[in-house]
Amino acid sequence: MSSFLTRRLSLTSNILTFSRTKVRPMVTLVVATTLDPASIGPASALLSMPGWHPGPFLQEMASFVNKDVRLLKHDYSNVREDHLDKRWEAATGEVVDEVIFLSRHTASSKRPALTIHPIGVPHLRDDEVPPAGGKPGWAAPPNPRMGPWLQLLKAIAESHNLTPEFEVTLEATHHGPVTDSPTMFVEIGSTEEYWKRQDAAQAIALLVWKGLGLDGGVPIGDWRRNTGKNKILLGVGGGHYVPRHMDIVLKNDLWVGHLLSGYSLPMEDNGDGVVAGTWREAIKVAYEVTKEAFPGGEVLVHLDQKSFKSWQKNAILDFLKEQNMNVGKPTDFC
């Protein structure tokens, strides 16, 4: 074969490769399950808004398309549907930029709530079985929209007279399913009475509609549109609703990474100067995937110091220093 023909074939191959790469769209995957009234209710309200048309099936799951958003409906448990992002990419050729699950929230308090949270079980050992999906030692990259969408959800809830009846809150990182894409859950809680509330479903639908720019506005919480606010809060410590971390987020309109409550930081003082447990692994995984979700951002670890005993706090601070993870005080996020 002549050198000219070799170069020509090589050039053609490069052009074809470039073309295939160039035309692969980036899409947002919104996931709802018919098993859950707090999931299918907001999905149905969202689909009643303009611009949707049927999309491809993923196995037996129906989808609907609106601009660069794909709403996927299935009949299974959300927390068990691992790798939906990769499965969608393999089936359609579209690259999943982010995943948003619509779901119910349960709480012993039974208080009505609208919640947002990242997912993962980074504190579990390899020999432990995750109680609600995921895999031990794993956390998904947190969806960068969480902080801005908390502000938007609060405004929507207030304008639709859902507050103060409904609490609008972040939750700590917990449960599955396994994904590789930036992911968050948006939930209605906390009992069947509230899961079926149409006004709550409409509020969540509006959050997705406005937040993704389907209303014709600018999408909210897109890290690529960041205009200089580059600090990301990674919360460590506190309860499941992370109130001290959330106070800082609401006051400063912050980006939010993972939120590790006290129960996901197992720490054991054996009296030998070494604090055992999987807390180091949990923090390290949460930090690494938060950095991944916010390329070029400044991740600051915020400690809920009042939730720790002195030996726990000192061990965590020593570990963060050793790992070159910067700690942020409340004033550092202003």
Secondary structure, DSSP 4 states (H G I P E B T S, - for coil): --HHHHHHHHHHHHHHHHHHHHT--EEEEEEEETT-HHHHHHHHHHHTSTT-EE---BTTBEEEEETTEEEEEESS-GGG-TTHHHHHHHHH-PEEEEEEEEEEEE-TT---EEEEE--B-TT--TTSPPTTSS-TT-BPPBPTTHHHHHHHHHHHHHHTT-TTTSEEEE--S------SS-EEEEEEEESHHHHT-HHHHHHHHHHHHHHTTTTSSPPSS-GGG--S--EEEEEESS-TT-HHHHHHHHHHT-EEEEEE-GGGS--EE-SSS-EESSHHHHHHHHHHHHHHHSTT-EEEEEE-GGGS-HHHHHHHHHHHHHTTPPB--GGGG-
